[in-house]
């Protein structure tokens, strides 16, 4: 079987024919393919560069390993699943928790490396037993809750770390980014986060020029006078050089904090493979396990060198949908550009200099979007939260995860936040389902019809007779 590195030229090699798409095994002319590759790199600039900065990891190594992970993914899927792998935002909250507990960058990458191994094993299991094991172990009600608590668990990071560094730049950046996401069209809407970063950069430079230093907390949490935009590191950085590497270290407490993210990554990969299959007209169910495993391998390799984990990016699905070009040749070009950026320390220094206020404005939207993806999973799969079987474990787990509730097991071991919330949702759902009466598994009963029911029409809802039969409602 081929490796998916041979492509036939589509049409005249310039543009897709009317109503046609450039399939994964096709390509346009090489100059156009290279341009599309650069477009894919720009599309993931915002989130993929914000993530390593927020995790305290080297952005140069992050972009380099995103290119390497993309190559691994394309080879593993034999060129059938066009995708770019970038730094996963799902791990930002994990890194924040681990560092708050005294962990270092090595501790963060060690914990995430274990997640990569777990993700690889999940992919192997899916290849062996089929996607049904994912749906059985992680139904939409569970997956949505875990994604939600991962996103909303980050709220205190924005509120206490980034926003206070410059509240006005944060506010302006938030407003501009929000307008860009909503008002721009096509490709520009896909790079709204990147545009928000550029806008915040410019505003910070202008305010420094007009008003001088700001008196606020800096990145270390110290109240001091400092420049909003400090480019001193950019001048010292070389144009060409290797990024910084470090070996991971392993602590069980950190690993337990990170492991729940496996659920989010499986959901991301499954959604990506399904979306690409629908757009290209090529059923890709047989490649789901391979895609998940390849994601795990890329993450293991990246974190083993001191970089962040990687996952598929929805921004690039948007670029494919807008251009109708699904050629994997464009993703090989994107991987090449990423490797070149990774070998430019000056570029990494520019990324590392992103002002705290800018990150405050960006993360307000970004973290909220991550959390609300969980709600989107519920809506898309018609999860009925009026059913106590769904409602109870989700309610408990989400509050534990978002509020940072902890459970002290021993003097040296404590569960809390994301880890404890995920355990409560996952185990609580399956235990309650095993013990629940049959009618709770077959229909969507109302806890209180007067306050929990949602009428489908504007007409007043007529309550059913106390002893009358209820119409079964679908469950997830």
Secondary structure, DSSP 8 states (H G I E B T S, - for coil): ---S---EE-TTSSS--TT--B-TTEE--HHHHHHHHHHHHHHTHHHHHHHHHHHT--HHHHHHHHHHHHHHHHHHTTT-S---EEE-GGGHHHHHHHHHTT--HHHHHHHHHHHHHHHHHHHHHHHHH-THHHHHHS-HHHHHHHHHHHHHTTHHHIIIIIGGG-HHHHHHHHHHHHHHHHH--HHHHHTHHHHHHHHHHHHHHHHHHHH--EEEE-TTS-EEEE-SS--HHHHHS-SS-----------HHHHHHHHTHHHHHHHHHHHHHHHHHHHHT---GGGHHHHHHHHHHHHHHHHHTT---EEE-HHHHHHHHHHTB--HHHHHHHHHHHHHHHT-HHHHHHHHT--HHHHHHHHHHHHHHHHHHHHHHHHHTT--TTSHHHHHHHHHHHHHHHHT-EEE-SSS-EEEHHHHHHHHHHHHHHHHHHHS-HHHHHS---S-HHHH---SSSS------TTS--------
